[in-house]
Amino acid sequence: MVFGGGFKFLVGVGCGVYVAQNYNVPNVKKLFNTYVFLAKHVEETYRKPPPKKDDD
């Protein structure tokens, strides 16, 4: 059981290294930061204004 899980992990790592070296893989961190920036921009643009206080 332990060897089966470890073998799958090592095969996955090996495939990931091969793909990263031989194909044009996008930078995931850069994509994530771009989507976070866009989400913040949309949230700030469409946020409801705070309720006004009546000081009368």
Helices and strands as residue ranges (DSSP letters): H 2-22, H 28-45
